[in-house]
Amino acid sequence: MSGARPWLVWSAGALFFCYAFFLRSAPAVMTDELMRHFSVGAGLLGNLAAFYFYAYAAEQIGVGVLVDNFGPRRILTWTALIAAIGCLLFATADTLNQAYAGRLLIGFGSGFGWVASLALVARWFPPRRFASLSGLTALGGMVGSALAGAPLALLVDAVGWQGPMLGTAAAGAVLALACWILVRDHPAPQTVRHGARLGLLHSLRLASANPQTWIITLYTGAVVSPFLGVTSLWNVPYLIQVHGHERAHAALIAMIQIAGMAVGSPLLGWVSDKIGRRKPVMWFAIGVQAVGYAVAFYLPGVSPLLFGAMLFLSGLGGSGIIVGFATGREVNSPQALGAAMGIINTCVIGGGALIQPIIGVILDHHWEGAMIAGARVYSESAYQLAFATLFAPLAVAFVASLFIRETWCREQKT
């Protein structure tokens, strides 16, 4: 379908994904405030941030089934409202349990954005543009992460953390209205409701019966989990405590890694579509991340310029997720698209949920007792020990990629 309508529909999904990533990344620039407000250390703070991922990951298979059966329009509208309610609860929390509940609702609502957006791309655009437009959708998420960096840090410094979160809750309500107005499930108005044809679990059975779905799921989750673990929580405190930056400046530097994924998501999708292959791009994504993290966090006396370049490179590598999703689409039936994307996204978010508290626990284990204004301060050696966990999922991603069937960027017979 030509014209502006497909782009308007897509833009609503991309905006939802931008909102979800803003909510995901926001705790990274308010770690000190959250530690003081709830009287917690790094381990419990990592758990608080990870509650977003717990809900997000746990629902992903169900998300795919619901999108396949009930369509993106209703799904995006209602889940934007749920995320906004969670943000309101988080902003007004007086206890850690209330904050947990808020982050859980935020994660639940946000968890529908990516799969529903990919469903819109698949329904409104030709197959040959799937990887490229998936990358552009992911770029929307990176914009959300960027807004949750330096701009939010400046706002938190000026007015505290609760006011901006209340404003974010209001923005979620406006987003829900925009999704209802702009989104349509299919280009043809006479299209029968998708779920009436499929049956509630048919798409899930189709996707889960395909062994390639699970191998691609393992690769995709592993290749992006280091990026999620670092950017969602630990980049900013590392830059403050190890390199001595002010929070706003640290958030600005941390945005370089997000910029790497912002550039890499559409770029790697386009390159993969252009060369007609998936696996070489997968290997590139793994390799550049390993190099980026090794140099940024372990090279003695690394210069600020080189450190920034390595952050960018690691973000670029994290965008290998796009090629994973595109490959997952190509090895599955179009009827099972949402279910396949949901299965893959479960591992993606599950990896982020797992690695954040692991890093926090290692930091707490090697904490030397230093505190500033009620918040724990960790040494460079503690961060280096914690960040060693970033390399394990990259090794898993490489092994998984060896067993993925090359699709040559074409839909395969299933």
C-alpha positions as CSV (number, residue, x, y, z in Angstrom):
1,M,0.0,0.0,0.0
2,S,1.4,3.4,-1.0
3,G,0.8,6.9,0.5
4,A,1.1,8.3,4.0
5,R,-1.3,6.0,5.7
6,P,1.2,3.1,6.3
7,W,3.6,5.6,7.8
8,L,1.1,7.1,10.1
9,V,0.1,3.6,11.4
10,W,3.8,2.7,11.8
11,S,4.6,6.0,13.6
12,A,2.1,5.2,16.3
13,G,3.7,1.9,17.0
14,A,7.2,3.4,16.9
15,L,6.1,6.2,19.3
16,F,4.8,3.5,21.7
17,F,8.2,1.7,21.5
18,C,10.0,5.1,22.2
19,Y,7.8,5.5,25.3
20,A,8.6,2.0,26.5
21,F,12.3,2.5,26.1
22,F,12.1,5.8,28.0
23,L,10.5,4.0,30.9
24,R,13.0,1.2,30.7
25,S,16.0,3.5,30.9
26,A,14.8,6.2,33.3
27,P,16.1,4.6,36.5
28,A,19.7,4.9,35.3
29,V,19.8,8.7,35.9
30,M,18.1,8.6,39.3
31,T,20.0,5.8,41.0
32,D,21.2,8.0,43.9
33,E,17.7,9.4,44.5
34,L,16.1,5.9,44.4
35,M,18.7,4.5,46.8
36,R,18.1,7.3,49.3
37,H,14.3,7.3,48.9
38,F,13.9,3.6,49.4
39,S,17.1,3.0,51.5
40,V,18.5,0.2,49.3
41,G,21.9,-0.8,47.9
42,A,22.8,-1.8,44.3
43,G,21.4,-5.3,44.5
44,L,17.9,-4.2,45.5
45,L,18.1,-1.3,43.1
46,G,19.0,-3.6,40.3
47,N,16.0,-5.7,41.3
48,L,13.7,-2.7,41.2
49,A,14.9,-1.7,37.7
50,A,14.7,-5.4,36.6
51,F,11.0,-5.7,37.6
52,Y,10.3,-3.9,34.3
53,F,12.0,-6.8,32.6
54,Y,10.4,-9.5,34.7
55,A,6.9,-8.5,33.6
56,Y,8.0,-7.7,30.0
57,A,9.7,-11.1,29.5
58,A,7.1,-13.2,31.2
59,E,4.3,-12.0,29.0
60,Q,6.0,-12.1,25.6
61,I,4.7,-15.4,24.3
62,G,1.2,-14.3,25.3
63,V,1.8,-10.9,23.7
64,G,2.5,-12.6,20.3
65,V,-0.6,-14.7,20.5
66,L,-2.8,-11.7,21.5
67,V,-1.4,-9.5,18.7
68,D,-2.0,-12.4,16.2
69,N,-5.6,-12.8,17.3
70,F,-6.9,-9.3,18.4
71,G,-4.8,-6.9,16.3
72,P,-2.3,-4.2,17.2
73,R,-4.8,-1.3,17.6
74,R,-6.6,-2.5,20.7
75,I,-3.4,-4.0,22.1
76,L,-1.4,-0.8,21.8
77,T,-4.2,1.4,23.2
78,W,-4.9,-0.5,26.3
79,T,-1.3,-1.4,27.2
80,A,-0.3,2.3,26.8
81,L,-2.8,3.0,29.5
82,I,-1.5,0.2,31.7
83,A,2.1,1.5,31.4
84,A,0.8,5.0,32.3
85,I,-0.9,3.7,35.4
86,G,2.3,1.9,36.4
87,C,4.3,5.1,36.0
88,L,1.8,6.9,38.2
89,L,2.1,4.2,40.9
90,F,5.9,4.3,40.7
91,A,6.1,8.1,40.9
92,T,3.9,8.2,44.0
93,A,5.4,5.1,45.8
94,D,6.4,5.5,49.5
95,T,7.6,1.9,49.9
96,L,9.8,-0.4,47.9
97,N,6.9,-2.8,47.3
98,Q,4.8,0.0,45.8
99,A,7.7,0.8,43.5
100,Y,8.0,-2.8,42.6
101,A,4.3,-2.9,41.7
102,G,4.6,0.3,39.6
103,R,7.7,-1.1,37.7
104,L,5.8,-4.3,37.1
105,L,2.8,-2.6,35.5
106,I,5.2,-0.4,33.5
107,G,7.0,-3.5,32.2
108,F,3.7,-5.3,31.5
109,G,2.3,-2.4,29.5
110,S,5.5,-1.6,27.6
111,G,6.0,-5.3,26.7
112,F,3.4,-5.1,23.9
113,G,5.1,-2.3,22.0
114,W,7.8,-4.1,20.0
115,V,5.8,-7.2,18.8
116,A,2.7,-5.1,18.0
117,S,4.9,-2.6,16.0
118,L,6.6,-5.5,14.1
119,A,3.1,-6.8,13.3
120,L,2.2,-3.4,11.8
121,V,5.3,-3.4,9.7
122,A,4.5,-6.9,8.4
123,R,0.9,-6.1,7.6
124,W,1.4,-2.6,6.1
125,F,4.7,-2.9,4.2
126,P,6.2,-5.4,1.7
127,P,8.4,-8.3,3.2
128,R,11.6,-7.0,1.6
129,R,11.4,-3.9,3.9
130,F,10.9,-5.8,7.2
131,A,14.5,-5.7,8.5
132,S,15.0,-2.0,7.5
133,L,11.7,-0.9,9.0
134,S,12.3,-3.0,12.1
135,G,15.5,-1.1,12.5
136,L,13.7,2.2,12.2
137,T,11.3,1.1,14.8
138,A,14.2,0.2,17.1
139,L,15.6,3.7,16.4
140,G,12.4,5.1,18.0
141,G,13.3,3.1,21.1
142,M,16.8,4.5,21.1
143,V,15.3,8.0,21.0
144,G,13.4,7.1,24.1
145,S,16.5,5.9,25.8
146,A,18.3,9.1,24.8
147,L,15.5,11.3,26.2
148,A,15.9,9.3,29.5
149,G,19.5,10.2,29.5
150,A,20.9,13.7,29.8
151,P,17.6,15.5,29.3
152,L,15.9,13.5,32.1
153,A,19.1,13.8,34.3
154,L,18.9,17.6,34.1
155,L,15.3,17.6,34.9
156,V,15.9,15.3,37.9
157,D,18.6,17.5,39.2
158,A,16.3,20.5,38.9
159,V,13.0,19.1,40.4
160,G,13.7,15.6,41.7
161,W,12.6,12.3,40.2
162,Q,8.9,12.1,41.1
163,G,7.7,15.1,39.1
164,P,9.1,13.9,35.8
165,M,7.6,10.5,36.3
166,L,4.2,12.0,36.9
167,G,4.5,13.9,33.6
168,T,5.5,10.7,31.9
169,A,2.4,9.0,33.2
170,A,0.3,11.8,31.6
171,A,2.2,11.3,28.4
172,G,1.2,7.7,28.4
173,A,-2.5,8.5,28.5
174,V,-2.0,10.8,25.5
175,L,-0.2,8.1,23.6
176,A,-3.0,5.6,24.2
177,L,-5.4,8.1,22.5
178,A,-3.0,8.5,19.6
179,C,-2.8,4.7,19.1
180,W,-6.6,4.4,19.0
181,I,-7.0,7.3,16.5
182,L,-4.1,6.4,14.1
183,V,-3.7,2.6,14.1
184,R,-5.6,0.2,12.0
185,D,-4.9,-3.5,12.0
186,H,-4.9,-4.1,8.3
187,P,-4.7,-1.9,5.1
188,A,-8.0,-3.4,3.8
189,P,-11.0,-2.4,6.0
190,Q,-12.9,-5.5,5.0
191,T,-10.2,-7.8,6.4
192,V,-11.8,-10.3,8.9
193,R,-10.5,-10.2,12.4
194,H,-7.3,-12.2,12.5
195,G,-8.2,-14.2,15.6
196,A,-11.4,-15.5,14.1
197,R,-9.3,-17.4,11.5
198,L,-6.5,-18.6,13.6
199,G,-7.8,-19.9,16.9
200,L,-6.2,-18.5,20.1
201,L,-3.2,-20.9,20.3
202,H,-2.8,-21.9,16.6
203,S,-0.1,-19.3,15.9
204,L,1.8,-20.3,19.1
205,R,1.8,-24.0,18.0
206,L,3.1,-23.1,14.6
207,A,6.0,-21.0,15.9
208,S,7.0,-23.2,18.8
209,A,7.1,-26.4,16.6
210,N,9.9,-24.8,14.5
211,P,13.4,-25.6,16.0
212,Q,14.9,-22.6,14.2
213,T,12.6,-20.3,16.3
214,W,14.3,-21.4,19.5
215,I,17.9,-21.2,18.1
216,I,17.2,-17.7,16.8
217,T,15.6,-16.8,20.1
218,L,18.8,-17.8,21.9
219,Y,21.0,-15.8,19.6
220,T,18.8,-12.7,19.7
221,G,18.4,-12.6,23.5
222,A,22.1,-13.2,24.1
223,V,23.4,-10.6,21.6
224,V,21.4,-7.8,23.2
225,S,21.5,-8.6,26.9
226,P,24.9,-6.9,27.5
227,F,23.6,-3.7,26.0
228,L,20.4,-3.9,28.1
229,G,22.3,-4.7,31.3
230,V,24.7,-1.7,30.9
231,T,22.5,1.0,29.4
232,S,19.4,0.4,31.5
233,L,21.1,0.9,34.8
234,W,24.9,0.7,35.3
235,N,26.6,3.0,32.7
236,V,25.7,6.2,34.5
237,P,26.8,5.2,38.0
238,Y,30.0,3.7,36.5
239,L,30.9,7.0,34.8
240,I,30.1,9.0,38.0
241,Q,32.0,6.8,40.5
242,V,34.9,5.6,38.4
243,H,35.6,8.6,36.1
244,G,34.3,11.3,38.3
245,H,31.7,12.9,35.9
246,E,28.7,14.9,37.0
247,R,25.4,13.0,36.5
248,A,24.2,15.1,33.5
249,H,27.6,14.7,31.9
250,A,27.7,11.0,32.6
251,A,24.2,10.5,31.1
252,L,25.4,12.4,28.0
253,I,28.4,10.1,27.6
254,A,26.2,7.1,28.2
255,M,24.0,8.2,25.3
256,I,26.9,7.5,23.0
257,Q,26.1,3.8,23.4
258,I,22.5,4.4,22.7
259,A,23.5,6.4,19.7
260,G,25.4,3.3,18.5
261,M,22.3,1.2,18.6
262,A,20.3,4.1,17.1
263,V,22.6,4.1,14.1
264,G,23.1,0.4,14.0
265,S,19.5,-0.7,14.1
266,P,18.4,0.7,10.7
267,L,22.0,0.3,9.3
268,L,22.5,-3.4,10.1
269,G,19.0,-4.1,8.9
270,W,19.6,-2.3,5.7
271,V,23.0,-3.9,5.1
272,S,21.6,-7.3,5.8
273,D,18.8,-6.7,3.3
274,K,21.2,-5.3,0.8
275,I,23.7,-8.2,0.8
276,G,20.9,-10.7,1.0
277,R,22.4,-12.5,4.0
278,R,21.8,-12.7,7.8
279,K,24.6,-14.6,9.4
280,P,27.6,-12.4,8.5
281,V,25.8,-9.5,10.1
282,M,25.1,-11.6,13.2
283,W,28.8,-12.4,13.6
284,F,29.8,-8.8,13.1
285,A,27.4,-7.7,15.9
286,I,28.9,-10.2,18.3
287,G,32.5,-9.2,17.5
288,V,32.2,-5.5,17.7
289,Q,30.5,-5.7,21.1
290,A,33.2,-7.9,22.5
291,V,35.9,-5.5,21.3
292,G,33.9,-2.4,22.6
293,Y,33.4,-3.7,26.1
294,A,36.9,-5.1,26.4
295,V,38.6,-1.8,25.5
296,A,36.1,0.6,27.3
297,F,36.2,-1.2,30.6
298,Y,39.5,-3.0,30.8
299,L,42.1,-1.1,28.8
300,P,44.3,0.8,31.3
301,G,44.3,4.6,30.9
302,V,41.7,4.6,28.0
303,S,41.2,8.1,26.7
304,P,37.8,9.7,26.8
305,L,37.7,9.7,23.0
306,L,38.5,6.0,22.7
307,F,36.1,5.2,25.5
308,G,33.3,7.0,23.7
309,A,34.1,5.2,20.4
310,M,34.0,1.9,22.2
311,L,30.6,2.7,23.7
312,F,29.4,3.5,20.3
313,L,30.8,0.3,18.9
314,S,29.2,-1.8,21.6
315,G,25.8,-0.1,20.9
316,L,26.2,-0.8,17.2
317,G,26.8,-4.4,18.0
318,G,23.7,-4.6,20.2
319,S,21.6,-3.8,17.2
320,G,22.3,-7.3,15.9
321,I,18.9,-7.9,17.5
322,I,17.3,-6.6,14.4
323,V,18.8,-9.3,12.2
324,G,17.6,-11.9,14.7
325,F,14.0,-10.7,14.5
326,A,14.1,-10.5,10.7
327,T,15.5,-14.1,10.5
328,G,12.8,-15.2,12.9
329,R,10.1,-13.8,10.6
330,E,11.6,-15.6,7.6
331,V,11.7,-19.0,9.1
332,N,8.1,-18.9,10.3
333,S,4.7,-18.9,8.7
334,P,3.1,-15.4,8.3
335,Q,0.2,-16.7,10.5
336,A,2.6,-17.2,13.3
337,L,4.5,-13.9,13.1
338,G,3.3,-12.4,16.4
339,A,3.9,-15.7,18.3
340,A,7.4,-16.0,16.8
341,M,8.3,-12.4,17.7
342,G,6.9,-12.9,21.2
343,I,9.0,-16.1,21.8
344,I,12.1,-14.3,20.6
345,N,11.4,-11.2,22.6
346,T,10.9,-13.3,25.8
347,C,14.6,-14.2,25.7
348,V,15.6,-10.7,24.7
349,I,14.0,-9.1,27.8
350,G,14.7,-12.1,30.0
351,G,18.4,-11.6,29.3
352,G,18.2,-8.0,30.4
353,A,16.2,-9.0,33.5
354,L,18.9,-11.5,34.5
355,I,22.0,-9.5,33.9
356,Q,21.0,-6.3,35.7
357,P,20.7,-7.8,39.2
358,I,23.7,-10.1,38.6
359,I,25.9,-7.1,38.0
360,G,24.3,-5.4,41.1
361,V,25.0,-8.5,43.3
362,I,28.6,-8.7,42.2
363,L,29.0,-4.9,42.9
364,D,27.6,-5.4,46.4
365,H,29.8,-8.4,47.1
366,H,32.9,-6.3,46.3
367,W,31.7,-3.1,47.9
368,E,34.4,-1.6,50.1
369,G,32.1,0.3,52.4
370,A,32.3,3.8,50.8
371,M,29.1,5.9,50.7
372,I,28.3,9.4,49.5
373,A,25.1,11.1,50.6
374,G,23.5,7.8,51.6
375,A,24.3,6.0,48.3
376,R,26.9,3.3,47.9
377,V,30.1,3.9,45.9
378,Y,31.8,1.1,44.1
379,S,35.5,0.8,43.0
380,E,36.7,0.4,39.4
381,S,37.8,-3.1,40.2
382,A,34.3,-4.0,41.5
383,Y,32.8,-2.7,38.2
384,Q,35.4,-4.7,36.2
385,L,34.5,-7.9,38.0
386,A,30.8,-7.2,37.5
387,F,31.1,-6.3,33.8
388,A,33.0,-9.5,33.1
389,T,29.5,-11.0,33.0
390,L,28.9,-9.1,29.7
391,F,31.0,-11.5,27.7
392,A,29.2,-14.8,28.6
393,P,26.1,-14.0,26.6
394,L,28.2,-13.0,23.6
395,A,29.8,-16.4,23.6
396,V,26.3,-18.0,23.8
397,A,25.2,-15.9,20.9
398,F,28.1,-17.0,18.7
399,V,27.5,-20.7,19.4
400,A,23.8,-20.3,18.6
401,S,24.5,-18.5,15.4
402,L,26.4,-21.5,14.1
403,F,23.2,-23.5,14.1
404,I,20.9,-20.8,12.5
405,R,20.0,-21.6,8.9
406,E,20.8,-18.8,6.4
407,T,17.6,-17.5,4.9
408,W,19.2,-15.3,2.2
409,C,16.6,-12.7,3.3
410,R,13.7,-14.7,1.9
411,E,10.7,-16.3,3.5
412,Q,11.4,-20.0,4.0
413,K,8.9,-22.9,3.5
414,T,7.7,-24.2,6.8
